[in-house]
Amino acid sequence: MGKKKILLFSDLGVDDVVAALFAYYSQEVEIVGVVADYGNVSREEAVRNVKFLQQITGISDIPVFGGAVTPLTGMPAKYYLEVHGPAGLGPIIPKNIPSSNNLENFYEVVNLIEKYKYDLSILSAGRLTSLATLFVLYPEKIKYIKDIYIMGGAFLAPGNVTPAAEANFYSDPYAANLVVQLSPMKLHIIPLDVTRYSIITPENINLLDKYFHEINDQAGKIIKPLVDYYYAFYEKEYPGIIGAPLHDLLSMWSLTPKADIVFKEFPIKINVDIGPGFGQSLGDFRESETKAPWQSHFIAQSFNYEVFIKQVFNTFTSGPSRQPQRFINP
């Protein structure tokens, strides 16, 4: 059985890049296409970051599609440069990489869906504008997708942009709600409720960095500066936090066959009413037989942290001539 094939929707920020590198080293999943979207940075920066990844990994044959520039709300995209850094890569500023601001080839994503018919999974790790557009323009092609995983939402946890809302849903709740309501299959949603616990400690990052420097792995060497920058942001926002939560890494890991993560089905919707609840993820978690008349999807409830961290380390540090490294369980 071959690797699970993934079409990644992303703004290619810090934890997105770590998730993409996880797939790069993985024997279980592989990215076969990338839709570069606006998010914490502009679409132009996101495309540049894909090219940077191509440069350091030596992989340049994965198709890249230009995604959305602005949300369906009609409001200008708001970038959060303090979270992922000025270029989306923490302290790293890619140099000598040409701009691709005119990458308007989103329609070509249909060719990729046709190529991997019924054998392609989608991971949406950023805003949902482009995925919603795919639903609107190509509803029949969506039926060829094997499954859809989404990092987003905050159901029974605080938001990270407002008290009620998580960034990916808040930035374009119209798109998020459209995807939730129109999906022909049950989505797998990995919200802040669980991703906030996907902590990678500085001690573990230092172990990884030591390993990558010992074998002179250029791609692996960028993980520490990325995560260190991310941790510095989280330390300032959440004093006492022991490491950086890598939301998109957990989401990528959840697609692997051995991922120990619990999903349960609930009716959900996304609040699109202007006000304090704008972008809030709503779920009907009542145990009664009476449920809200919303579409039901699978929401991640918990995961086995020890299995997660072990498999992440084994993936980053194992291969044809590599031995798995030890890790520190916080």
Sequence and secondary structure as in RCSB ss.txt:
>XXXX:A:sequence
MGKKKILLFSDLGVDDVVAALFAYYSQEVEIVGVVADYGNVSREEAVRNVKFLQQITGISDIPVFGGAVTPLTGM
PAKYYLEVHGPAGLGPIIPKNIPSSNNLENFYEVVNLIEKYKYDLSILSAGRLTSLATLFVLYPEKIKYIKDIYI
MGGAFLAPGNVTPAAEANFYSDPYAANLVVQLSPMKLHIIPLDVTRYSIITPENINLLDKYFHEINDQAGKIIKP
LVDYYYAFYEKEYPGIIGAPLHDLLSMWSLTPKADIVFKEFPIKINVDIGPGFGQSLGDFRESETKAPWQSHFIA
QSFNYEVFIKQVFNTFTSGPSRQPQRFINP
>XXXX:A:secstr
   EEEEEEE   HHHHHHHHHHHH SSEEEEEEEE  SSS HHHHHHHHHHHHHHH    S EEE  SS TTSS
     HHHH TTSSTT    S    TT   GGGHHHHHHHTTTSEEEEE S SHHHHHHHHH HHHHTT SEEEE
E   SSS  SSSSS  HHHHT HHHHHHHHHH SS  EEE HHHHTT EE HHHHHHHHHHHHHTT TTGGGHHH
HHHHHHHHHHHHSTT  SEE HHHHHHHTTSTT  EEEEEEEEEE  SSSTTTT EEE    SS   SS EEEEE
EEE HHHHHHHHHHHHH BTTB        
